[in-house]
Amino acid sequence: MHTRHTIALILAPALTVATLSSMTTSAYASSAYKVTVKMSNTKIGLGGKITAYGTVSPKAPGKTVKVYVHYGSDSSGEYHYVGSDTLNSQSKFVKKFEPTDSGKTTVKVVKAKSSAHKAGSKTASFNNYGYIRLSKLARTVERGVVAYSSAYHFPGDSEGNEGYGFVGASGAQARWDTHYQCTSFRALGAIEDSSASGTSAIANFVGEKGDESTLTIYEGSLLADGQEDPEPISLALTKSVNGVTQTARYIDISTQAYAGNPTYIAAKTQVHCNLPGGQIEAFYDE
């Protein structure tokens, strides 16, 4: 009896050690890599490059991470492969790339699984500004007739121009929703060639807050038919108020006719926005 008890006391600790070792290995194998990622800038202009950088732990020097990007124009969950980077001795990565679309952009960095760890990933976002037409924004007509066309003409210009016509002797007004995503608006103001001789009109361009109060304003000049030089319109949609940058929610354009029944046109419109589908270059230069 004494011998049997001794054997049991010897075997029990050995069994306990084996069990604990198995449990520890299982827990270690089930843990995932932890990835951190930051962007070199919070916002850029379309056509510029940006850098994603970060770390992987536990350290995995010599292994690779893959970088993917999701654009605002993509369907939910859709990512595009950008490239990879090899982790250095400190398990750090750096990947520089040029985004191909404007709008809010999300970057995802993935470390693949290994024999000891599950795969890990992390995301970070930045804003990418490009130029879009005013027609890309939702419009509400407040009064009168506001008509879009791609073939407006003004004196001294032989090509049809994209833009909006504000029609009638009583003027017109419309508002476009930027969703706080735009920084500036530009256009050329003129009286459309089809307007009768002797007509004239003026326009005001306002960047409005969410409550429709004025944040910024551009007061246009009185324009007459036959005037060859269009008026360059430039409206900021951001403003520093008490040290805090505020952004306009709306672009409001209103016209007033001074003589006859003119069509005032805001032609060659361009808005600099953090929205999908933008282009790198401005549509025209002053």
N, C-alpha and C positions, 0 to 999 in steps of 0.2 A: 504493500500500500504506500509506503513512504516513497518508493522509487517512482510509482505512477504520478504522484503529486509533483515531484521534481520535474518530470518531463513536461507536464502541463504548464508549469511556471516558466519553463524555458521557451516553449513553443508560442505561448500567448503573446509576449512582447514582439517576437519576430513577425507574427501575423499582423499585429497592429502597425508596425513600421511599413510593411508592404502595402497595407490598405491606405495609409496616409500618403505614401509615395504615389500611388495610383491616382488618388484624389487630386493631389497637387499638380501632377502632369496633365490631368484632364482639364483642370481649371486654367492652366497656363495655355493649353492648346485652344481653348475656347475664347480667349480674349482677342480683341481686334486691335489692329494698329490705330494709333491716334494720330490724325493728321491736322496740322494747323496751316492756315493759308491767309495771306494778306495781299492787298493790291497796292502797287506803287502810287496810284492816284485814285481819288474818289470819283473824278470825272475827267474825260478827255474829249477831243474833237475827232469825229470820224476821219480816218486816214492816219491817225496817230497810233503809236504803239504803247502798250502797257505791260507791266511785269507782275506775274504772280510769284510769290515766294513764301517759304514756310519750312516746317520741319515734320519729321515722322518719328514716332516713338512707339515701342523700343527702337533704338537705333538700328538702322539697316544700311550701313555704308556700302556703296557699290551696286545697290539695287535701284530699280527705276520707279518713278511715279508717272502716271499718265494724266494729261491735262485736257479737259473738255470745256466747251462753252455753250451756253444757252442764251439765245437772243429773244427779245420780246415778241418777235414775229413767229417764233417757233411754237409748235403745239406743246401742250403740257408734258413735261418729262423728256422732251427731245433735246439731246446734246450732240455737239459736233466735236470730233477729235481734233485737238490743236497740235499736240506733240507730247514728247516725254522729256524727262531730265533724270540724270543719275545722281543719287544721293551722295553727298561728299562725306568726309570722315566724321563730320558732326551731324550727319543725317539731315542735312539741309538741301533744299532744291530751289532753283530759280528758273522761271520760264518766261521769256519775252515774246510777245506776239502782237499781230495787228488785227483787231476785230474787223469783220466784213459787213456789219450792219449797225445802225445807230439804235438808240434806246437803252433801257436798263438791261444790263448784261450780267449774267451769272456764270462764274467760273467754278468748276468742280475738279478737285485734285484727288486721284485715287491711287492708293497703294494696294497692290494685289495681295492675296492671301499667301501664306507660307506654310510650311509644315508645323510651325509653332503658333501662328496667329491667323485670325480671320482678316479679310480685307477691311480696309478703313478708308474713309473719304471725308472731305470737308468742302464747303462752298463759301464763296465771297462774291460780292457784287460791286458794280461801278456804273456810272452814267456815261453814255456816249452820245454826244451832240452832233447832229447833222442838219442840213438844210432841207426843208420840205415846203411845198406850196401851201398857201392859206387854205386852199380847197380840201386839204387833207384833214382839217379840223371841222368839228361839228358846228353848223351855223344856225343861228336863229335870227329871222328877219323881224325887226322891231317896228318898222313903219316903211311905207312906200314899197317900191320895187327894187330888189337887189338881185341882179342876174349874173350868172357865171358864163364866161365864154373863153374859148382859146383863140379867138380871132378878132380881138379889139384892135382898133387902129387909132393912132394920134398923129398930128402933123409932124412931118419930118421922119416918119418911120414907115418903111414899106412892108414890114413883116407883121403878120398877125400876132397879137400878144395875149397871153393868158392873164386872166384877172377877173375883177368884179365891176359891173356897171351899176351905178346908183342913178336911177331913172326918175325924171319928172320935175315939174315946176315947184313942187313942195319939198323936194329932197327925199332922202331915204336914210335908213339906219339898219345896221345888222351887227350881231355880236358872235364871235367865234370863241369856242371853249378850248383853252390850252391845257387844262387840267394841271396847271402850275408847272408844266414841263418845258416851257420855252423862255428864252432869254432876250430875244430881240426880233423885231419885225421890220422889213424894208419893202418898199414898193416905189413905183413911179406914178405920180398923179397927173392927170391930163383930162381935157374935154374930148370925148370921142368924136372922130371925124364925121360921123353921121348926124351930129347935133347941128341944129339950124344956126345960121349966121347971126352973130350978135348975142349968143347965149353965154352965160358964165355961171360959175359955182365955186364953192369953197368946201373943204372937208376938214374934220377934226379926227384925230386918231388917238385913242385912249387905251392905256393899259389899266384894267380894272381889277380890284380886289374881289374876293369871293362874295362880298356883300354889294358888289357893283359900284362901290365908291372909287374915286380916281386915285391911282397910284402914280402913273406917268401920263404925259400928254404931249402930242405934237400937233400944233395948230397950223393947218395948211394955209397957203396963200390963195388969193382970189385968182382963178384961172379962167381964161376966155377961149372960145373956139378959135382955131387958127393959130394958137400960140405954139410955136414949134418946139420949144424946150420943155419937156415934162419936168415936174417938180420931184426931186428925190425926197422920198419920205423915209425917215429913220426914227423908230420908236423903241426905246429900251423897255423891257418887260420885267426888269429887276431894279430895286432901289434900296439903298441903305437907310433904314429908319432907326435912329437911336442906336447905331452900331450893329443892327441886325438886318441882314439882307432879306427883303420881302420880294415875292414873285407874284406877278399878275396872274389871275385866273382867266381873264377874258381879254380879247382884243375887240374894242368897240369902234366902228367907223360910222360917222354920220356926216351927211352932206346937206348943204343949203343952197338952193338956186338963187342967184341974184338977178338974172335976166333970162327970159325965155323958158324953154323946156329942155335943158341940157341932159346929157348922160355923162356924169363924172365917172372916170374909170380909175381904179387902183390896179395898175398893171404890173406884170412881172413880180408878183408877190413872192416873198420868201420869208420863212420863219425858222429861226435857229432853235431846234428842239431836241429834247431827250426822248424821241419817239422813233419807232421802227420805220424803215423805208426812206431814210434821209440820204442825201448825197454829200460828197466831200466838199465840192466847190460851190460857191454862191452862184445863183442863177444869172446874176449880172453884177458888174462892178460899176460903182459910181464914177 
